[in-house]
């Protein structure tokens, strides 16, 4: 038997453990508190700006060894050379968070700003280039293009600590602490980055014909967390603590794998700032493509040498080691 529950929605034997079915108003409020609607709005914005977007993208989390889902995986490309299929891509790896309380990042000026360039994560060919000054050695593509002059990782303040806020039960006092869900969201975009970077290297195959050239195909990764709620910049001096509303934070996080520490830069932006953030990375992508086209001769020489070396192997691990920059390049 089905009875009205007094909320304009009927309840029945399958309506929940208590026998009550949620009202439309309560369903609305639950959705507004979730990240589902934010995810939909962000996806719509990306599509309008010309990105190819996949929602709820599965990837293998190498830490938990389980399949997980990334909220949004977005791609944009520009030409990187004269060949039809020479491309450089920006790859956005996005988690959407509806945070009821502000998330605060403790920021500082970087002591080693010149090293931030090594936190620009790339995959594909070529991600390293023959050094024009010393032909016997290789340098990162980011170094060769001088990305420290225009990539936003190399500007502004960074944070290595963050917190959110919760009210003590039965008290007017508030606590600042890590929220496990936020920590997980920030870690998820890093693990998604490593999944897609590994996948691109592992899927590479040499040209089918000996004389057929390979194409420039480079992906630049942007791990990104978009907040529906507020974002705070916390700056501490010897005498005072300054807390200001913010629109965009750069958060540095390290991971340990096989005894080696790796550093990642994660962008955290408010939903309102997202259009401006997209303009920033679109300008970076356009400039990168322009530099690759201008330096085509040397880029192609480096690409051909990498392809020749990698083509000797059949093992995905050996192919990747031939194409990818050595570990000491990446930090």
N, C-alpha and C positions, 0 to 999 in steps of 0.2 A: 504494500500500500504506500502511496506517495502523499505526503502532506505538505502544505505550504509552511515555510519556516518563519514567516513574519517579516522576511527581508526582501520579498519580491522574487525570490529564487526558491524552487522546490527542492526538497531533500528526499533521499530514498536510501535503500539498503547499501548502495555503492558510493555514497557521497562522502565517506570519510569515517575515521575511527569513532567519532562522537555522534555520527548520524546526521551532522549538520553540513550543509553545503555553503561555500563562501558566497557572500553577496557580491553583486557587481561592483559596488562601491569599495568593498574590502579588496576585491581582486584588483581594482584600479590602483588602490593605495599600495598593494604589494608589488605591482609592476613598477610603479613610480619609485619605490625603494630599491628595486633591482637594477642591474646593468643592462637588461634586455633592450629597453627603449633607447638608451644611449648608444648601444651597439648599432641599432638600426639607423639612427641619425648620422652616426659617423660613416657608416657604409654608404648612405645616400650622398653625403658630401663628397666622398672619394670618387664615386661613380660620376658625379656631375663634373668633377675636375679631370676626368679622363683616365682614371686608374682602372686597371683590371682587378676586381676584388673577389675574394672567396671568403665566405663566412664559415666559422666553426671548422677550421682546417685541421685535420688530424696530423699529429706528428709523434714520433717516438721520443719519449723522455728517457734519455740515457742514464739518468740517476735512478729513477724509480723502475726503469725498464718496462714502462707501461705506455700505452697509447693515450695521448691527451689531446685536447682541442684548444687551438688558438682562436680568439674571438674573430680577428680579421687578418687576412694576408693580402696585401695590396701591392701591385706592380705598376711601374711607369718606366718607359724607355725613351732614349734618344739615340740618334745615329752616332756611331763612334768611328766611322771610317767611310771610305768610298764604296766598299762592297755593300750589296743589298742587305746582307744579314749581319753587318757589324753593329753591335749594340752595346750600350751600357745601361744598366737598370738600377732604379732605386727600389728596394724591397722593404716595405713597412710591415713590421711584425707587431700587432697591436692587441693590447688588452684594454677593455673598457671597464671603468670602476665607478660605481655610484657610491661615493664616500659621504656618509651623513655628517661626519665631522672633518675638519680640515686635516690634511696631511702636511706635516712640517718637515722641511729638509734643512739640516744644519750645513750651511755653505761656507766655503773659504776660497781664497784665491789659490790657484794651483802653483805649487813650488816648481814644478817641472812642466810648464805649459807646452814646451816643445815635444814632450813625449805623448801628448794627447793624440797625435796623428797615428800612433800605433794602435789606437783603440777604434779606428775606422775599420770595420770588418768587411772583407770582400771575399768573393770566390769567383772561379771561372778562369779564363785565359785572355790576356796575361795579367796576373796579379803581382808579378815582379818583372823588372825590366833590367836589361844589361846597363850597367853604370856607364854613362857617356864619358866620364873622366877616367874610369878604370875598367876597360872592357873585360877584364878577367873576373870581375865580381858582379853581383846582382844587388839591386835595391828595390824596395817596395814601390809599387805603382803610385801609391799616395805620395811618397817622397819625390819620385820623378816628376809628378805633375805639380808639386808644390802646394798640396792641398791644405797645408797649415796656414796659407794665406787667405783661404776662403771657406774652409769647412767650419761649421759652428762648434764642433767639439773643441776647437783650438781657441775659443773665445769665452769670456765670462767666467763666472764662479762655478764650482762643482761641489757636490755633497757626497759624503760616504756614510752619513747617518740620517735616519728619518724616524718619525714617530707619528702616531695619531693620538686621539684623546678619548677617554671614557670617564663617566662619572661614577664615583664610588657609591655603592648601594647605601641608601639611607643617609646620604651626606650631600652637602653642596660642593664638596671638594672634587676636583678633577685630577685624573692621572694621565701622564704622558707615557706611552708604551708602544711597543711593536704590536700591530694587529697581524695575526698569522696570515689572514687572507691577502693583505697588502704585500707581505713578504713573499708569498707564493706567486702573486701576479708579477712582481718584479723578476723573480727567478724564472718564471715560465717563458718570458720573452727571450731570455738568454738561451734557454734550452731549445726553444724553437729556432733561434738563429743558428745554433750549432747543427741542428737537424738539417735545415735547408742548405746550409753551407756544405756539409758533408755530402748531401744528396747530389748537389750540382757537380762536385768533383767526382763522385762515384759514378755518375751517369755519363761522364765524358768518354767519347770514343774518337779514335783518330780518323782523319778523312778517309773516305771509302776508296779513293783513287790516289795513287802515289803523288801525282803532280797537282792534285786539287788542294788549294790552300785552305787552312782552317779559318774560322771567322773570329773576330774579336767578340767576346761574350763575357762581360764582367757584371757581377751583381754587387751592389753596395747596400749593406744592411742597416736598417734603422729600427732597433727595438724601441717601442713606444708604449707608454701608458697614458690613456686619456681619462681625465677625472671629470665627473659631473659636478662634484662639490668643489670646495675651496682648497687652495694650495698656499702654503706659507713659506717664506724665506727667513730662516733664523740665522742671525749673524751675532757672534759673541766677540766683544772686545775685552780689554783688561778691566774696564770699569762698568760696562753696561751690556745688556742683552737687547738686541733690536729684532723685532718681529714685524714683517711686512707682508701684505698680500702679494702673491706672485702669479705669473701666468705660465712660466716655463722654467723648469729645473733640469739640470744635468746631474744625474746620479751615477756614481762610479761603484761598481760591485766587482768583487773578485771571486773566482772559483778555483778549486784545487782538483786537478785531474791527473792521474798517473804521476803524482809527486811534483807537478808543475803548476804554478799559480798563473792564472789568466785574468786579465782585466777587461771589463766591458763598460761601455758608456750607455746609459739608458736615458732617453728623453721622457720627462713627465710634464704634460701640458694640461691646462684646463680646456674644456670643450669650447669655450668662447675664443680661446687663442688658437685653436687648431687650424683655421684657415690661414692665419699668418705663418704658423709653423710649416704648413705645406708649401707656402710660397718660398720659404727659406730653403727647404730641401730641393724644391724644383729648380731654383736658381743654381744650387750646387751641382745638380745633375746636368743642367745645360752647360755649365762651365767645364765640367769634366769631359763631356762629349766633345765640346769645342777644342779643348786641349789635345784630346786623343786624335782628332781629325787633323789638327795642325802638325802634330809630330808623328804622322802616319808612318814615315819611312823607318824610324827607329823602333816604334812600337811593333811594326810588322816583323822587323828583324828579330826582336826578342820573342815574339809569338812563334815564329817559325822554328827557332832554336828549341823552345820548350816543347813544341809539338813533336819535333824530331826525336827528342829525348824520351818523351812519354810513349811514343809509338812503338818503342822497342819492347814494351811490357804488355802483358795480358792481365796480370793481377790488379784489381782495383786499388789495393794498397800501394803497389809500386807505381802505378800511374799517378795516383794522388801525390806521392812523395816527389815525383818528377815535376808536377805542375805547381804545387802549393809552396809558398815561402816556407823556409825552414823555421823551426820553433823560435829561434832567437830573434827572428825578424818581427814576431807578432806582438811583442810587449814594448 
